[in-house]
Amino acid sequence: MNKERILQILNYVVKNAEADQVEAVLMGGETYLTGFANNYIHRNVGEESYELNIRIVLGKKVGASSTSDLSDEAINEAIRNAINIAKLQKDNPDFVSLPQNYPGDNEFIFVSQVPDAETRASMVKKLVDASRKYGFISSGKFETEKFQLAVKNSLGVERYMERTVSTLKNIVMTDTSSGFSQESKQDFREINIESILEESLEVARMAQNPIEISPGKYEVVLSPYAVEEFLSSMKYLSLNAKNIEEGTSFMKGHFGEKLFPDHISLYDDGLSNETLKMGFDFEGVPKKKVYFVKEGVILDVLYDSFYAYKEGKDPTGHSLPQPNSLGAYPMNFFVHGGTSSVEEMISHVERGLYVQRFWYTNPMEPTSLLITGMTRDGLFLIENGKITKPVKHMRFTESILNAFKNCLEISNISKIIYEDGAVTTAPYMRIKDFKFTSVTEF
């Protein structure tokens, strides 16, 4: 759908909804996917879909409605539904207003060429052919999203964005192991397929015939994939004003305090060149760079318009589509990089583990960020500064806060990891006393 048609729909909603305040958000676009498994392409699909979200304010009452049918009749029905829902609500004494129009660019275009099915298939073929050569099996996907987001409200907000993201994932399986690699770029032509091949094949090859070791505390080197998965719960449990109010955040009562070493800095920055850019949030508020932790010191959290106005602050540009139960969310999260090479980090470990990836991670206790999960797609013993043997996978139970406190080293390279529309830019991390609690049979 072109920009003109999208803005026409939003203008219609704002003009025709009879309310004190109106917000219209249209999001969606085109998605193209080539999926492969067992060394064969089994899916080759493309779709275009959009969703219109409408928010109505009547005094202190707020109602919302959405539709994926963009016909005039369906849009009018969605407007009526939002108004009727608002009328049925009780007054919310904490609601102040929809966001005003803050200074910033009104249009962001982060797009590139979309690969056709033949191009996607040819790139997948390189992965599959390499796995077949070694008698291994490749599975994964090559997906391109052309995402559009437009926001307009009756207070003067009108912003539009387009973003293209291509992601290539490859899992290589052997009889006794697996290896994983992933890369996401705004321009699919920048995806380094040779790097993906080398990483996934080498990890799978090295991880064959793993040995069993006892659970316990180990010094670890976590890859960016493992770092991203390990920290995922923190992003919705700790980093926004709602988390502070509800008491789930470790940051509550500690603003301005130094809790972690100097080399721990965490922030969100939607316009950094080291992320997949996003210019504004789902309320049309321009994105600000926000430091959660800077050189070990607890600094700030994210605000959507509801919590910002409730606390007399400005929103930071991190709202999800409203209404939602999470609060503001870091869509472009960073763990600040360090000064060490990965080789140096491994060489500093006398006896420990290299972790390629985690999965099935879940929070056990929110304020301490105690997380449990499993290793996956490559676990290796490090002895005297060298990777020596593959290890059977293990379950870990560890606090993110303790991991930050015990972080000894951070790499000077980072990787962009794109999952479910959100981006994490993560480095390798060397952490002491990381607790593993049980061993698997594989």
N, C-alpha and C positions, 0 to 999 in steps of 0.2 A: 504494500500500500504506500502511496507517495505521501510526502509530508503535507501537501496541501489538503488532501482528503482527511488526514488525521486531525489537523487543526480545525478543519470545517466541522468535524464531529464534536470536538471539544467546545468550540464556540457555540454550537447549537445547544449543548447541555447547559452551559453556564448562562446563556441568554434565556432559556426557556424554563429552567427550574425556578419555581417561586419559593424562595427561601432567603434567610438572612445572609447566609454564605453558601457557596457552592464550589465543589472541587470535582474536576473530571480528569481521570488518568487513563491513557490508552497505552497498552504495552503489548508486545508480541513481535512477530516477524516471520522469517523463513528459517527452517532447520533442514539440513541435508545430512544424512547418515549412511555410511557404509560400515556394516558390522561384519566381523569375520570370526569364525571358530573352527577348530580342528583343521586349520590350514585352508579353509574355503570361505569365500564370501557367501553369507547367507541372508544378508539384508542390504537393500539399496533403496532408500526411501527419501522422500522430501515432502515437507508440509509447510503450509502457511496458516498461522492462527493468531488471533488477537483477542484481548480481553479489555473491556471498558469498565472501569470502576468509578462509581459516582458517590460522593459524600455530600450530605445535606446537613446544614446547621440551622436549627430553629431555636434561637435563644441559647440555652444551655443543653439542648438536646441534639444528639448527633445520630443520623441514620446513614446506612450505606447499602449499596446494591451493586451487582455486577452482571455483565452479560457478555457472551462471546458472539451473539447475533447482533450485527451492526446495521440491521435494517432500521428504517425510521420507526416502525411500529415497536420493535424490540427496545430501541433506545428510549422512546417515550414511556414504555412500560417500566424500564429500569429507573427512570426519573421518578415516576409515581411510586414505585416500591420504596425507593430511598426516602421520599417525603413521608410516606405512611409509616415506615419503620421509625423515623425520627419522632413523629407525633406520639408513638407508643412508648417512647423511652421516658425514664425519669430524668429530671435535671441532673447533670453532672457538674457539681460545684467546682471541680478542678479544671474543667474545660474553659479555656480563654478564647481561642480563635484558631482558625486555619492560618497557615503561615503567610506573612506579608511578602512582598516582592523584594528580596534582598539583592544588593548589587552583585553583578556577575554576568558572564556571557549567557545569552539565551539559547545558543545553539552549539552543539558539540557533534562533530562528525569524525568518528574513528572507524572508517570502513576501508576494506580492500577487496580485491577480486575474490569471488566465490568459486571454488573449484567445482568443475562438473563431475559427473559420475565416473567418466573415463579416467580423469586425473586422480580421483580418490582411489579408484581400483588399481591404478598403476603404482601408487605409493604403497598400498596394502600388499600388492604382489611382491614388492621388494622384501617386506617383512616375512611373508609366508615362504618365499623361495629360500631365504636364508635359514629359516627354521628347518625346512625340509632337508636342506643340505646336511645338517647335523643329526637328522633323525628326530628332531624336536617338533612340538606342536605350538603354533601361534594362534592366539585369540585376542580380540580387542575391537577397537572402533576408530573410525576417522569421521569426525563430526564437525560441521561448520554451522554456526548460528549467526544470522544477521538480525540483530535485536534492535527494535525501535521503542523509544519511550518518550511520551509527550505528557506534559502536565499543564493544566490551566485552572486557575481559580478566580473567584469574583473579586479578589483583593489585588489583582494585577499580575499575578504570576502567569507566565507563559514560556515554557522551555521545551526544547526538542533535542533528542539525541539519537544517533545511530551508532551501533558498534558491531563489528564483525570479529568473531573469535573462532579459530579452528583448533581442534584438539585431536591429537593422535596418541592412542594408548596401545601398548603391546604387552601381552603376558605370554611368556614362553614357558611351556611345560615339558618336563622330562618324566621318566618313570618315578623319580624320587625327589624332584625339586621343581621350583618355578622361579622365574625372573621377571621383573616389571620395569617398564619405563614409560614415561608420559611427557608430552610437550604441548604447550598451548601458546599460540601466537595470534596477533591481530591479522597478520598476513600469512596465509598458509605456506607461501613460498619460503618463509623464514624458518619453517620447521626443519630441524636437522635430523633427517631420517637415518643417517649413518650413526649419529650419536645414540638414537633410540635403539637401533639394531645392536650396537656394541654393548650398551648397558644391559639390555634385557637378556641377550644371549650369554654374555659373560657371567652375569649373576646366576642364571639357570645352570650353566655348565659348572661353575664353581660350587654350587649348592648341592650337587648330587651326592647321594649316600651320606647323609648327615649323621653325626655322632650324638649321643645323649650326654648332657652335662647336668649337674645338680642345680636346682634353682637357688637363688640367693641374691646378694647385692653384687652388681658388676659395674665397672666403668664401661660406658657405652659411647660409641659414635653413632649418632642418629643421622640418617640421610634426610634431605628436605622433605621427602614423602612422609617419613616417620614423624618429623617435627610437625608438619601440617596436621596430620591425623591426631597426634598427641594433644595439640593445643586447640582442637576444634571445639571442645565443650566450653572452654574459657570464653570464646567469642560471644556466646549467648547467655552465659551465666554470670559474667563479671564486668563487662566493659561499658554498660550504659546506665543512665540515671534510674531506670526502672529496677535494675539489679541492686542499686544502692538502696532505694526505697524499700525493696522487699527483703533486703538483708542477705542476698545470695552472693554478693561480691566480696572477695577478699580485700578490695580496696577501701571498703567502708571503714571510716575512722582512721585511715592511714595516709590521707592525702598530705603530701609534703615530706613523708618519711622515706628513708632509704631502706628498702627491704631486700634488695638484690645487689649483686656485684656491679661494678661500673660498666661492664660490657653488655649488660642486659638493657636493651631499649626496645619498646614495642609501640607501634603507632599505626595509624590508618591514613592513607594519602591517595585519594582517587585520581589525582592528576600527575602522579610521579611517572617518569619514563620507564620505571622498573616494574610496572604493573600493566594490567589491561584496563585502560582508563575509563572513568565514569565521571561525568562533569557535575551531576546533581543527583539528588535522591528522589524517592517516589512521591515526595510532596513538592518537588520543584525547587528545593533549597540547594544552593551551590555547596559543593563539598569543601570542607575545611580539613587541613592536616591536623590531626589530633594525636598528641603523645599520651599514651596510657602510662608508660614507664619510660623515663629518660635517665640513662646512666644509673639505673637502679632505684631511682626515686619515683614514687607514685604521684602522678600529676593530674589526670583528667579522665572524664568519661564522655560518651556520646549522648547527644540529645536529639530526639525528634521534636516536633513543634509542641506536642502536648506537655511533655516534661520540661521543655525549655521555658515555656510561658508560665507553667505552674511554679517554677523556681526563679522566675525573673531573669532568665538568660536567653541567649540567642540559640536557635537550633544549629547543629553542626553539619547538617547535610547527610544524615545517615538513616533516615526513616525508611522502613520497608513499606510495601503497599498497606494502606490502612483500611480497616482496622486490623491489628495483629497483636498476638499475645507476647511477642518477644521484646518489643521495644526497639530502639535504634540498634543497628547492626554494622559491624566493620566489613564492608564489601571489598576493601582493598587493604588487607592486613599485612603488616610487615614485622618480621623479626630482624632487627638491624644486624647487618653483617659485621664480621670481625676482621682479623688480620692474618689468620693462619690458612695455609693450604690444607686440603683434605689429607694429603700424604703426611704432612707434619703432624696433624691431629692423631692419625693412626699410629705414627711412630712414637708418640708420647704415652701410649697405653702399654703398660707392662703385661697385664692380663685382663681382658675384657671382651666385649662383643660389638660387632658392627651390625646395625639393624637397618635393613633396606626399607622396611615398611611395617606399619601397624594396621590392624582392622578390628572390627567389633569392639571399638572403644566406647566406653560408657562412664559417665560420672557416678561416683559412689557417694561423694559428700561435696556439696557445692562450694562452701566457703574455703575449704582447704584445697579444692580442686583435686581431690583424690580420684584418679582415673584407673580403670582396669581395661585390659584388651589383650590381643594376641599379636605376636610377630607374624610376618607373612612375606613370601616372595624373596627370601634370602636372609639368613641369620648366620653369622660367622664368628668364630673364635679368633681373638687377637692375642698373640703371645709375643712378648719382647718386641713390640712395635710393628709386627707384621701379621696380616691375615693368614691363618694357618689351616683351619679346618671348617667345614660347614657344620652347623649345629641344628639339632631338631628344635622345632619352634616351641616357644614358651609363652605362658601368660605372665603379664606384668601387672603390678598394682603399685602405682606411684603417684605422688602429689606433684602437680605442675609447679607449685610454689617451691617445694623442696628441690625439684629439678633445676629451676632457675638459680636457687641459692647454691646448688652444687655444680653449676655449669663452669667448666674450666676453660673452655675454648670455643670460639665460633669461627666458621670458615669465612674466607674472603670472597667466596662465590655463593650466589643464591639461585634459586629456581622458582619460576612462576608456576603455581599450581592452581588450576581452575576447576572448581567443583560447584555444580548447581548454581551457576551465575555469580558466585563469589570468588575472589582471588586472594591467595596467600603467597607472599614472596618470602621464601624460607631458606635459610642456610643449613649447613651441617652444624651439629652441636656435639661437643664432648662433655659428658656429664658423669660425675662419680656417684657411686652408691645407688645405682638405679636398681629397683627391687623387682626381681622375677620370682613368682610364687609357685609355679607348677610347670611340668613338661608335657608336651604332646607326644603322640606316637609317630609323628611324621616331620 
